[in-house]
Amino acid sequence: MSPIVGVNADGTRWLQTAHWGFVMPQVSKKTGKPIQPKAVNNARDDKLRTLRFWTKSFEEWRCLVPATSFCEAKGRNPAIYDGSA
């Protein structure tokens, strides 16, 4: 869970907590049946307006996620940025 800040159509701000990331539905290549969804939590800026998965959230559901650090997974040794460098 993470706090998020958004703006209503009338310009007033709101604050609430939400789950981090998006859930991407998946289907088994063998059976064609739904399997456990994949969690996605980042998007490349060049894909935001071209991939259907990101379009609506980028255009209509934008918000601010306050953070003091982030982590980019890279294999077994994720790169962590804590703002000190």
C-alpha positions in Angstrom: 0.0 0.0 0.0 1.1 3.5 -0.7 -0.3 7.0 -0.3 -1.3 8.7 -3.6 -2.4 12.2 -4.3 -4.8 13.0 -7.2 -6.9 15.9 -8.5 -10.6 15.9 -9.1 -12.2 17.5 -12.2 -12.9 20.7 -10.2 -9.2 21.0 -9.2 -9.5 19.9 -5.6 -6.8 17.4 -4.5 -7.5 14.1 -2.7 -5.3 11.7 -0.7 -5.8 8.0 -0.3 -3.9 4.7 -0.1 -3.7 2.3 -2.9 -2.0 -0.9 -4.0 1.3 -0.2 -5.9 1.3 -1.2 -9.6 -1.0 -2.7 -12.1 -2.3 -6.2 -12.7 -1.8 -7.6 -16.2 -4.0 -10.6 -17.0 -2.2 -13.6 -18.4 -3.3 -16.8 -20.2 -1.5 -20.1 -20.3 0.2 -20.7 -23.7 -0.5 -24.5 -23.3 -4.2 -24.4 -22.2 -5.3 -20.9 -23.2 -6.9 -20.6 -19.7 -6.3 -17.7 -17.3 -3.3 -18.0 -15.0 -2.0 -15.8 -12.1 -1.8 -12.2 -13.3 1.6 -10.5 -13.6 2.3 -7.4 -11.5 3.6 -4.5 -13.5 4.7 -1.3 -11.8 6.6 0.8 -14.3 6.2 2.0 -17.9 8.6 3.4 -20.4 7.7 6.9 -21.5 7.8 6.0 -25.2 5.0 3.3 -24.6 2.5 5.3 -22.5 0.5 6.5 -25.4 1.0 3.6 -27.8 0.2 0.5 -25.7 -3.5 0.0 -24.8 -2.4 -1.4 -21.4 -1.1 2.1 -20.3 -3.2 4.6 -22.3 -6.3 5.0 -20.0 -4.2 5.1 -16.8 -1.8 7.7 -18.3 -4.6 9.9 -19.7 -7.3 9.6 -17.0 -5.9 8.1 -13.8 -2.7 10.1 -13.2 -1.6 10.7 -9.6 1.4 11.6 -7.5 3.0 8.8 -5.5 5.3 10.3 -2.8 8.4 8.2 -2.4 11.8 8.4 -0.6 13.4 5.6 -2.7 12.8 3.2 -5.5 14.1 -0.2 -6.7 14.6 -1.4 -10.3 14.8 -5.1 -10.4 17.6 -6.5 -12.5 18.0 -10.3 -12.0 19.1 -11.4 -8.6 20.8 -8.0 -7.6 18.2 -5.2 -7.9 19.6 -1.6 -8.2 18.3 0.6 -5.3 18.3 4.3 -5.4 17.7 6.0 -2.0 18.2 9.6 -3.0 21.7 9.9 -1.5 23.7 9.7 -4.7 
